[in-house]
Amino acid sequence: MVANWERRGSAARLRTETQQLLDTNVSRAADDVRRRFAAALAEMKTGADAAPGSGTGCAPTVLDGDALLRRDILKMVATYMVARPFSSAADRGPGRGPLQVEEWRETADEYGRSYLQADRHELTAELRADLDLIHEVLAALPDESVEARGLSAAAGRLFALTAMACTDLGCAREARHMWRLARRFTDHAGDKAARQWVRGHECTTGIYQGRPLSTVLELAEKGLAIDGDWPCAGRAELLGGKAECLALQGRTAEAISTLHEAERTFEMLPSRVATDVESIYGWPAHRLCHAKSFVYSTTGQTAKAYAAQDDALSVYPRARLISRAQIELHRAECLIRDGDIGDGIRQAVTALGVLPGGRRRRFVLEVAAKVSEAIPDKERRRPDALDFRDQLAASGKQELSSGVPV
C-alpha cells in the first residue's frame, strides 16, 4: 500500500479510510519503508515550493500561510514516523532525569492554558518547535526509563494540541496525523489520564471535522475501555463525545444514557478539574452543559435543550465567542424544530453576525449547517432561509482566512 502511494506521489487524493490504512501500514513498516515514505513527503514539499513544470529558471510558487503550515506539518509527520524514539540504545546518556520531565510537564500545562486564546498559526509554529526539542531529549533516553515515559506523556499532549489547532485551521489530514502521534506517545507513556484525554478530544473534534461517525464512536469506545470508571477529564470528554455521536446516529436512548453517565462522571471529578475554566485540560460545568445542549437539540428534546442552553450561557466565559455562538445555534435549531421557522433563522443569523468573519470557521459552520438542515423542505425557498444559506456560503469562503482561536 505504501508503494502504491509513492507511485501516485503528490497526485494522490486519499479517502479517509484509505488514509487510515496508509498510516497504519507506515507505523508498522520496516525502517527502509518508513524512510521511503519520508522521502516521498519531502518530494511533495519540494514540489510545493516550485512552480508547475519547474526546471532551470522557473520562478518558485509563493505559498500562503495555510500552504506553508501544511508543508511544515507534513515535514514534522515524516520526522516522527521515520524516527523511533522508543527504541532502546545502551549508549544513551542519562539526560537530566526528573527535573527534565517536570520542565516539560510545565510546558504542556502552559500550552493547555494558552490554547483557548492563542492564535492558531502562532500556536502551531510554537508547538512544532517544542516538539522538535522534546524529540531530541527523548532520543537521548532509554525507552523504558521513567523519564522517557514522562516526556512521552507531555509530548502526546503537545501533539494533541497541535491536532486541535490543525482542525481549527481546516487542516483535516494533518490533524489526523497529529492525533495518531498523540495516541502513540501517550500509549507509550502508559499515562491513563493522558491516553483518555487525547482520545476524548479526538472524538469530540472528529465530529466537527466530518470524520465518519463509526470511526469517532470506535475511538470513544476504545478510550473508555482504557480504565474502567475512573473519573477524570478524559473520561468525561469521551462520554460527552460518545453521546453526541450517538445522537447524530439517531440512537436517542443510548445517547441519553451516555449523557447521564457523563453527568455522573462530572459529579465525581476532582474539584481542580471541575472548576478549571482556564485550561483545555479541565472539564468544567460548561463542557457538560454544552454536551447536553448538543444531544437534546439533535434528538429534538427541545424543552431540555433550552434549559441546557440557558445553563451553558450562564457559565461559559464571555471570551469563548465560538462556543457561545454554538449554543445560540443549538437554540436556533430547536426553534425551527418547534415550528418557529422565522425566529429560528433570525436567531442563527444573529449568532453568526456577532462573530468577525474570520471566526466563522469549521466549529461554528458545522453547527450552522445543522440549523439549515432543520428547515423543512417546504420552507427552504422562503427569502430569509435563502439569505441564511447565502450567509453560510460566504462564511465558508472565509473559513481559513484567520488563525484566531475558538
C-alpha positions as CSV (number, residue, x, y, z in Angstrom):
1,M,0.0,0.0,0.0
2,V,2.9,2.4,0.8
3,A,4.4,1.6,-2.5
4,N,1.1,2.5,-4.3
5,W,1.0,5.8,-2.6
6,E,4.6,6.5,-3.5
7,R,3.9,5.8,-7.2
8,R,1.0,8.3,-7.2
9,G,3.0,10.9,-5.4
10,S,1.5,14.4,-5.0
11,A,-1.4,13.5,-7.3
12,A,-2.7,11.1,-4.6
13,R,-6.1,12.1,-3.1
14,L,-7.0,9.6,-0.4
15,R,-10.3,8.8,1.1
16,T,-10.5,8.8,4.9
17,E,-10.5,5.0,5.2
18,T,-7.5,4.8,2.8
19,Q,-5.6,7.4,4.8
20,Q,-6.1,5.4,7.9
21,L,-4.9,2.2,6.3
22,L,-1.8,4.1,5.0
23,D,-1.0,5.5,8.4
24,T,-1.4,2.1,10.0
25,N,0.9,0.4,7.3
26,V,3.5,3.1,7.8
27,S,3.5,2.8,11.5
28,R,4.1,-1.0,11.3
29,A,6.5,-0.9,8.4
30,A,10.2,-1.6,8.4
31,D,12.7,1.2,8.6
32,D,13.5,1.3,4.9
33,V,9.8,1.7,4.0
34,R,9.4,4.4,6.6
35,R,12.4,6.2,5.1
36,R,10.9,6.0,1.6
37,F,7.7,7.4,3.0
38,A,9.5,10.3,4.5
39,A,11.3,10.9,1.2
40,A,8.0,10.9,-0.7
41,L,6.7,13.6,1.7
42,A,9.8,15.6,1.2
43,E,9.4,15.4,-2.5
44,M,5.8,16.7,-2.1
45,K,7.3,19.6,-0.1
46,T,9.8,20.3,-2.8
47,G,7.1,20.2,-5.4
48,A,5.0,22.7,-3.4
49,D,8.0,25.1,-3.4
50,A,8.4,25.0,-7.2
51,A,6.1,26.2,-10.0
52,P,4.4,23.6,-12.1
53,G,6.8,22.1,-14.7
54,S,9.6,23.5,-12.6
55,G,13.1,23.4,-14.0
56,T,16.1,25.7,-14.5
57,G,14.9,29.3,-14.5
58,C,11.4,28.6,-13.2
59,A,10.1,31.0,-10.6
60,P,9.1,29.5,-7.2
61,T,5.4,29.4,-6.3
62,V,4.6,31.8,-3.4
63,L,2.9,29.8,-0.7
64,D,0.2,31.4,1.5
65,G,0.2,30.8,5.3
66,D,-2.0,27.8,5.1
67,A,0.1,26.1,2.4
68,L,3.3,26.7,4.5
69,L,1.6,25.4,7.6
70,R,0.6,22.2,5.8
71,R,4.1,21.7,4.4
72,D,5.7,22.2,7.8
73,I,3.3,19.8,9.5
74,L,3.9,17.1,6.8
75,K,7.6,17.5,7.4
76,M,7.1,17.0,11.1
77,V,4.9,13.9,10.5
78,A,7.7,12.5,8.3
79,T,10.2,13.1,11.1
80,Y,8.2,11.3,13.7
81,M,7.0,8.4,11.5
82,V,10.6,7.6,10.5
83,A,12.2,8.2,13.9
84,R,11.9,5.5,16.5
85,P,12.2,7.5,19.8
86,F,11.2,4.4,21.8
87,S,13.9,2.0,20.6
88,S,16.4,1.1,23.3
89,A,20.0,2.1,23.0
90,A,22.7,1.2,25.5
91,D,24.9,4.1,24.8
92,R,22.3,6.8,25.5
93,G,23.1,9.3,28.2
94,P,21.1,9.8,31.4
95,G,19.7,13.2,30.4
96,R,18.6,15.4,33.3
97,G,16.2,13.0,34.9
98,P,13.1,14.0,36.8
99,L,13.9,17.7,36.5
100,Q,13.7,17.5,32.7
101,V,10.4,15.7,32.9
102,E,8.9,18.3,35.3
103,E,10.0,21.1,33.0
104,W,8.2,19.6,30.0
105,R,5.1,18.8,32.1
106,E,5.1,22.5,33.0
107,T,5.4,23.4,29.3
108,A,2.5,21.2,28.4
109,D,0.4,22.8,31.2
110,E,1.3,26.3,29.9
111,Y,0.2,25.4,26.4
112,G,-3.1,24.0,27.9
113,R,-3.8,27.4,29.5
114,S,-2.8,29.5,26.5
115,Y,-4.6,27.2,24.0
116,L,-8.1,28.7,24.5
117,Q,-7.0,32.2,23.4
118,A,-3.9,31.6,21.3
119,D,-3.7,32.5,17.6
120,R,-3.7,29.1,15.8
121,H,-0.9,29.8,13.3
122,E,1.4,31.1,16.0
123,L,0.4,28.3,18.3
124,T,1.2,25.6,15.7
125,A,4.6,27.1,15.0
126,E,5.5,27.2,18.7
127,L,4.3,23.7,19.3
128,R,6.3,22.4,16.4
129,A,9.5,24.0,17.7
130,D,8.9,22.5,21.2
131,L,8.1,19.1,19.7
132,D,11.4,19.1,17.9
133,L,13.2,19.8,21.2
134,I,11.4,17.1,23.1
135,H,12.2,14.7,20.3
136,E,15.9,15.4,20.8
137,V,15.6,14.9,24.5
138,L,13.7,11.6,24.1
139,A,16.4,10.3,21.7
140,A,18.9,10.5,24.5
141,L,16.9,8.4,27.0
142,P,16.4,4.6,27.3
143,D,12.9,4.0,26.0
144,E,11.7,2.2,29.2
145,S,13.0,4.7,31.6
146,V,10.7,6.7,33.9
147,E,12.0,9.9,32.3
148,A,11.2,8.7,28.8
149,R,7.7,7.8,29.7
150,G,7.1,11.1,31.5
151,L,8.4,13.0,28.5
152,S,6.2,10.9,26.2
153,A,3.1,11.9,28.1
154,A,4.0,15.6,27.7
155,A,4.8,15.1,24.0
156,G,1.4,13.3,23.5
157,R,-0.4,16.3,24.9
158,L,1.5,18.7,22.7
159,F,0.7,16.5,19.6
160,A,-3.0,16.6,20.6
161,L,-3.0,20.4,20.9
162,T,-1.3,20.6,17.5
163,A,-4.1,18.4,16.1
164,M,-6.8,20.6,17.6
165,A,-5.1,23.7,16.2
166,C,-4.9,22.0,12.8
167,T,-8.6,21.2,13.0
168,D,-9.4,24.8,13.7
169,L,-7.4,25.8,10.7
170,G,-9.1,23.4,8.4
171,C,-6.1,21.1,8.0
172,A,-8.1,17.8,8.4
173,R,-5.5,15.4,7.0
174,E,-2.7,16.9,9.1
175,A,-4.9,16.8,12.2
176,R,-5.4,13.1,11.8
177,H,-1.7,12.5,11.6
178,M,-1.2,14.5,14.8
179,W,-3.9,12.6,16.6
180,R,-2.2,9.3,15.8
181,L,1.1,10.6,17.1
182,A,-0.6,11.8,20.2
183,R,-2.1,8.4,20.8
184,R,1.2,6.7,20.1
185,F,3.2,8.8,22.6
186,T,0.6,8.7,25.4
187,D,0.2,4.9,24.9
188,H,4.0,4.5,25.3
189,A,3.9,6.7,28.4
190,G,1.3,4.4,30.0
191,D,-0.4,7.5,31.4
192,K,-4.1,6.5,31.6
193,A,-5.3,10.1,32.2
194,A,-3.4,11.4,29.2
195,R,-4.5,8.5,27.0
196,Q,-8.1,9.1,27.7
197,W,-7.8,12.9,27.4
198,V,-6.2,12.6,24.0
199,R,-8.9,10.2,22.7
200,G,-11.7,12.2,24.3
201,H,-10.7,15.4,22.4
202,E,-10.0,13.4,19.2
203,C,-13.6,12.1,19.5
204,T,-15.3,15.5,20.0
205,T,-13.3,17.3,17.4
206,G,-13.7,14.4,15.0
207,I,-17.5,15.2,14.9
208,Y,-16.8,18.7,13.6
209,Q,-14.1,17.5,11.3
210,G,-16.5,15.4,9.3
211,R,-14.9,12.1,10.2
212,P,-17.1,9.0,9.8
213,L,-19.3,8.7,12.9
214,S,-18.5,5.0,13.1
215,T,-14.8,5.9,13.4
216,V,-15.5,8.5,16.0
217,L,-17.6,6.1,18.1
218,E,-14.9,3.4,17.9
219,L,-12.4,6.0,19.2
220,A,-14.7,6.7,22.1
221,E,-15.3,3.0,23.0
222,K,-11.6,2.2,22.9
223,G,-10.8,5.3,25.0
224,L,-13.4,4.3,27.6
225,A,-12.0,0.8,27.8
226,I,-8.6,2.1,29.0
227,D,-9.5,2.4,32.6
228,G,-13.0,1.4,33.7
229,D,-15.0,4.0,35.6
230,W,-12.1,6.2,36.9
231,P,-13.4,9.8,36.9
232,C,-11.1,12.1,35.0
233,A,-11.4,14.9,32.4
234,G,-10.6,12.4,29.6
235,R,-13.3,10.0,30.6
236,A,-15.9,12.9,30.8
237,E,-14.8,14.1,27.4
238,L,-15.1,10.6,25.9
239,L,-18.6,10.2,27.3
240,G,-19.7,13.6,26.1
241,G,-18.3,12.9,22.6
242,K,-19.9,9.5,22.5
243,A,-23.3,10.9,23.5
244,E,-23.1,13.5,20.7
245,C,-22.1,10.8,18.2
246,L,-24.9,8.5,19.2
247,A,-27.4,11.4,18.9
248,L,-26.2,12.2,15.4
249,Q,-26.7,8.5,14.5
250,G,-30.3,8.7,15.7
251,R,-29.7,6.3,18.6
252,T,-31.5,8.5,21.1
253,A,-31.9,6.2,24.0
254,E,-28.2,5.3,24.0
255,A,-27.3,8.9,23.6
256,I,-29.3,10.0,26.7
257,S,-28.0,7.1,28.7
258,T,-24.4,8.0,27.9
259,L,-25.1,11.7,28.6
260,H,-26.4,10.7,32.1
261,E,-23.2,8.7,32.6
262,A,-21.2,11.9,31.7
263,E,-23.2,13.8,34.3
264,R,-22.3,11.1,37.0
265,T,-18.7,11.3,36.0
266,F,-18.7,15.1,36.2
267,E,-20.1,14.9,39.8
268,M,-17.2,12.7,40.8
269,L,-14.4,14.8,39.2
270,P,-11.8,16.3,41.5
271,S,-12.6,19.9,42.2
272,R,-9.4,21.2,40.5
273,V,-10.6,19.6,37.2
274,A,-14.3,20.5,37.5
275,T,-13.5,24.2,38.3
276,D,-10.7,24.8,35.8
277,V,-12.1,27.1,33.2
278,E,-8.7,28.5,32.1
279,S,-7.2,25.3,30.7
280,I,-8.2,22.9,28.0
281,Y,-7.2,20.1,30.4
282,G,-10.0,20.9,32.7
283,W,-13.6,19.7,32.4
284,P,-15.8,22.5,34.0
285,A,-19.6,22.7,34.0
286,H,-19.8,24.5,30.7
287,R,-18.5,21.4,28.9
288,L,-21.2,19.2,30.4
289,C,-23.9,21.9,29.6
290,H,-22.6,22.1,26.0
291,A,-22.9,18.3,25.6
292,K,-26.4,18.4,27.0
293,S,-27.4,21.2,24.6
294,F,-25.9,19.3,21.6
295,V,-27.6,16.0,22.5
296,Y,-31.0,17.4,23.4
297,S,-31.1,19.7,20.4
298,T,-30.1,16.9,18.0
299,T,-32.6,14.5,19.4
300,G,-35.5,17.0,19.3
301,Q,-36.0,17.2,23.1
302,T,-36.3,21.0,22.9
303,A,-37.5,21.8,26.4
304,K,-34.5,20.1,27.9
305,A,-32.3,21.7,25.2
306,Y,-33.4,25.2,26.1
307,A,-32.7,24.6,29.8
308,A,-29.2,23.3,28.9
309,Q,-28.6,26.3,26.7
310,D,-29.5,28.7,29.5
311,D,-27.2,26.9,31.8
312,A,-24.3,26.9,29.3
313,L,-24.6,30.6,28.5
314,S,-24.6,31.4,32.2
315,V,-21.3,29.6,32.9
316,Y,-19.4,30.0,29.6
317,P,-16.7,32.7,29.9
318,R,-17.6,35.8,27.8
319,A,-14.3,35.4,25.9
320,R,-15.4,32.0,24.5
321,L,-17.2,33.6,21.5
322,I,-17.3,30.5,19.3
323,S,-18.5,28.2,22.0
324,R,-21.2,30.6,22.9
325,A,-22.2,31.0,19.3
326,Q,-22.5,27.2,19.0
327,I,-25.0,27.3,21.9
328,E,-27.0,30.1,20.3
329,L,-27.1,28.0,17.1
330,H,-28.3,25.0,19.0
331,R,-31.2,27.2,20.2
332,A,-31.9,28.3,16.6
333,E,-32.2,24.6,15.6
334,C,-34.6,24.0,18.4
335,L,-36.8,27.0,17.5
336,I,-37.0,25.6,13.9
337,R,-37.8,22.1,15.2
338,D,-40.6,23.7,17.3
339,G,-42.1,25.3,14.1
340,D,-40.8,28.8,14.8
341,I,-39.0,29.0,11.4
342,G,-38.6,32.7,11.2
343,D,-37.4,33.1,14.8
344,G,-35.0,30.2,14.4
345,I,-33.5,31.7,11.2
346,R,-33.2,35.1,12.9
347,Q,-31.5,33.5,15.9
348,A,-29.0,31.8,13.6
349,V,-28.3,34.9,11.6
350,T,-27.7,36.9,14.8
351,A,-25.4,34.2,16.2
352,L,-23.3,34.3,13.1
353,G,-23.5,38.1,12.7
354,V,-21.9,38.8,16.1
355,L,-18.7,36.9,15.1
356,P,-16.0,38.5,13.0
357,G,-15.8,36.8,9.6
358,G,-12.5,35.1,10.3
359,R,-14.1,33.3,13.3
360,R,-16.8,31.7,11.3
361,R,-14.9,28.5,10.7
362,R,-15.2,24.8,11.0
363,F,-16.5,24.5,14.5
364,V,-19.3,27.1,14.1
365,L,-20.2,26.4,10.4
366,E,-20.8,22.7,11.1
367,V,-23.4,23.7,13.7
368,A,-24.9,26.4,11.5
369,A,-25.3,23.8,8.7
370,K,-27.4,21.7,11.1
371,V,-29.7,24.7,11.6
372,S,-30.1,25.0,7.8
373,E,-30.8,21.2,7.5
374,A,-33.5,21.5,10.2
375,I,-35.6,23.9,8.0
376,P,-38.5,21.8,6.5
377,D,-38.3,21.3,2.7
378,K,-41.4,23.3,2.1
379,E,-39.9,26.3,3.8
380,R,-36.5,26.2,2.1
381,R,-37.4,28.7,-0.6
382,R,-38.6,31.5,1.7
383,P,-36.4,34.6,1.4
384,D,-34.9,34.5,5.0
385,A,-33.9,30.8,4.5
386,L,-32.2,31.6,1.2
387,D,-30.4,34.6,2.8
388,F,-29.2,32.4,5.6
389,R,-27.9,29.9,3.2
390,D,-26.0,32.6,1.3
391,Q,-24.6,33.8,4.6
392,L,-23.3,30.3,5.3
393,A,-21.7,30.1,1.8
394,A,-20.0,33.4,2.2
395,S,-18.7,32.5,5.7
396,G,-17.4,29.2,4.3
397,K,-15.2,31.1,1.9
398,Q,-13.6,32.9,4.8
399,E,-13.2,29.8,6.9
400,L,-9.4,29.6,6.6
401,S,-8.7,33.3,6.5
402,S,-7.6,33.7,10.1
403,G,-5.9,31.8,12.9
404,V,-7.9,33.2,15.7
405,P,-8.9,30.8,18.5
406,V,-12.3,29.3,19.3
